[in-house]
Amino acid sequence: MKNDLKEWEGTAFPEMIRGLPEVDMPFQGIRAWLLQSNNQQVVFFDIEAVGEVPPHSHCAQWGMVIEGEMELTIDGKPNVYRKGDWYYIPEGIVHSATFLTRVNVIDVFDAPDRYKAK
């Protein structure tokens, strides 16, 4: 399989992912595709270096960085995450993120309604 990011329009996600329903995303510079189940959601994020997502909390979230670099602060503890790193945010824990480069991440949310498709 060819690993040419230009072939995939700048994102690490191939057409089989980009063919999923796109998330109705209110933020500029962020695209996402949704894989929905009855109880959880898997979201494939393509995030430009948009700066910071302010502190917030929601359902439990597990994620993995596919490409890029971001700083994620979970419960007041900042860490930089790069390709291959994973993170877990328990339900209700305050967290924020700063995107240092363009980032592709896969996040699993422990709720069926965290995001809506367009």
N, C-alpha and C positions, 0 to 999 in steps of 0.2 A: 504494500500500500504506500502510495506517495504521501510524504509529509510536507507538502509545499503550502505554507499558510496563504500565499497569494492566490493559490487555486481556490481557497475557501474564503475569499473576500476579507482577509485580514483576521479572521477568527479561527481558533483551533477546532471549531465544530464543523463537521462535514454536513452535506446536504440532508442526510437522514435526521440530523438534529434540527437543522434550520428549517426543515419541513414540518416540524411540530407546530402547534398553535403558538403564535407570538403573544407574549405577556403584554397586557395593557400597562405600560410603564410610564409613570408621571414624571420621570427624571430625564433630562437631556443627557445624551452620551451613554445611555445604558440600553442595551437590547437584551431580550431574554426569551427563551422558548420553554414551554410548559409540557411536562409529562404528568398526567393526572391519575390518581387512584382514588378509591373511596375514602381513604384515611390520611394520605400524605400527598405531597407534591414534590416532584423533582424539577428543579429549574436550572437551565443552562444559561449562565450570564456571560455576556460580552460587554465589558465595562471599560470605557476610555478612561484616561487619567483625569477624572472629573473632580478630584479633590475629595472632600470628606462627606460621608453620610453621618449625620449627627447621631448622638446617643439615642437609643430606643430599645424596646424589648417586645417580644412576641413568643410564639410557640417555640419548642425546641428546634434547633437547626444544626445539621451536620454538613460540612462542606469540604471540598478539595480544590486546590489551585491546579489548573491545567496548564496555564501559561501566565507569565507576568509576576508582579510583586505588589503586595498590599500590606498595610499595617492594620491589624485588627486588635481593638482593645476590648477585652472581655472581662467584665466585672472589675474594671479599673486597671487591668494588667495588659499593657501593650506588647504585641509580638509582631514581627515581620514574617509573612508567609510567602513562599515561593513555590514554583512548580514542584508538584508531588507532595507538598505539605497539606495536612488536613486539620480541621478544627471542629470542636463541638461546643455549642452554646445551649445550656439547659434552658428550659422554659422560664420566662420571666426575668432572665439575667440581662442587665443593661449592657449594650455593646455598641461600638461605632467602628467605622472603617475609613481609612485613607488610601486611595488608589494611587500608588507611586508610579505605575506604568499602566498600559492597557492590560487588563486582566481578564482571563477566562476562568470561571469557576463553575463547579457543579454543586448546588445546594439542595439538600433534602430537608423539607419542612414537615414537622409532625402535626400538620393540620391540612385539611382538604381545601381550605378557602383562603390561604395566605395571599395568593395572587389570582387574578382573573385573566382569562384570555381575551384578546381583542375581539 
